[in-house]
Amino acid sequence: MLMNASAICKHCNINISPTPHAQTLWCHGCGRIITVCRYQETWKQGKVVFETKFYKHSLRQRFSEDNCQKSLITSTVKHMHSETISSWEAPRGKRALLCGVVYSKQKYRLKGTFNDVNNMRHMLVEHFKFPSSSIHILTEGGPYFHPTKRNIQAGLKWLVKDCKAGDSLVFYFSGHGLRQPDFDNDELDGFDETICPLDFKTAGVILDNEINDTIVRPLKPGVRLHAIVDSCHSGTILDLSYVYNLKDKTWMNNHPPSNAYKGTSGGQAICFSACEDDQLAEDTSAFSGKQMSGAMTYTFIKAILENPDITYEGIMISMRTAIRQARATGCLLKRLFRRNILQEPLLSASEKFDTNATFNL
């Protein structure tokens, strides 16, 4: 039984006494209605005190209980239930999952990822006519679910849930990426690529193998997926079978040495990556002069908005040119030990296609 529950409204500092499973609270001081996300908390014998954030309006809530024993389920409301994400309606037609990980209060915090997801959403809605209701965002700002590992995994499953011919799917990720040794013999360079969710230090990273299994393999005939991944080491993050060589204008084989199947179930997957597998990606204000953003995300959106009829190859040329020019002027891409960092965006696909085709989502 929960004892001594209390809350303080951030807006007027009035004490509120909620019930443990309340879905909404009414502040009798300022009259605001606060929506509370359902949660389960960690309880150990003795006194437990923690802080949570609530959806829509922030409250600082403190709970304490003496001499109670409950098993560990989850830690805080910040890590929203993946079960809720799994219950999202899967609309026909256009659908998108946008993930921007800030890593708040960490020394490796990224300042541009929240801007990235908002800019990407704006482009999808205004330029490609995605219904707002068909776009779900995972990030640490605003009324959104946090991009924890479980939430991203659930979001990826939602993205391809019940997909049918004619559906256009978009997966966008802006955050950190890592690589680690490959023990399955399915990587030509001997390394698996990964994306880092908000809680990757405790929950672990998400490997390219899992991403391929979750959103590439289920694609049925007539379904098309575009992935845009703005992170370090993201070149072959979807483990797609072909990589485009922009210089030679040819598709290169990226089939795994193990001969493991990495293709679709008849659909098409295309991925724009911030850099090659052994390169780093930049979070910078060099392009806008003010707002922080991923170099890849900014140049990707800019290329499309400036030329509505741009081709896949045209996007790649525009991004690489803009990043190279910025590097040449010394505006970005210098990090530890003052060394220059090479960032070359990469295009990969589940099957070869004509890159002179007009880009569309």
Helices and strands as residue ranges (DSSP letters): E 6-9, E 15-16, E 24-26, E 33-35, E 59-62, H 82-86, E 94-100, H 113-126, G 132-134, E 135-139, H 149-160, E 168-174, E 177-181, E 191-195, H 200-203, E 206-207, H 208-211, I 212-216, E 224-230, E 242-245, E 250-253, E 268-273, E 283-284, E 293-294, H 295-306, H 312-328, G 336-338, E 346-349
